[in-house]
Each structure stands twice: as C-alpha cells, then as structure tokens.
C-alpha cells in the first residue's frame, strides 16, 4: 500500500470516507470517518497509552487521510505537521501503512 503525502485534503471539505490521524513518537491513533476531531483523538491516544496529555496535544503530528485507489492520501493540518512528517517521512509512512489496511 502506498502512502502519498500532499495537501489535497482540508477540514470542512472532508468526504465521509476521510479520517484523521495523530502520531506521537511511536504511537498512532486513526479515526475512520470525519466524526472525531483531532482534539478527541489526541486525548484518546494519551489515555490509551498512559501518556502525558499536554505533551501529546503540544507535540503530536495531526493529519487527514483518505483512500485513493489502492493507496492512502495523507495531508498535514498545519505547517508544523508537514515539517515533523518530512523529518522522518519513511518511518511515518510505514507506521501509517501498517495501521490502515
């Protein structure tokens, strides 16, 4: 499965099949569908792995995602998310591909 990183998805224009991703260190939480917002997912990730909530909220990567053909489109929410994603692009792409099958 290929992971394509671009800026084609935006909040307010998400389709019913789109979702959100939060990555903090080696931890990842994925929402399927646009019903959960990033803040909900951030808190869920912190609680699930017993992480410090404020650190997760301040330092996690926030992304939108959707399926396109046989691959996944992943888009940053903020410029900071784009920078953090590209800093370890192969690692983040592999993490996302393993979580979304």
ABEGO torsion letter per residue (X at the ends): XBBBBBAABBBGABBAABBBBBBBEABBBBBBEAABBAAAAAAAAAAAAGBBAAAAAAABBBBBBBBBEABBBBBBABAAAAAAAAABAAAAAAAAAAABX
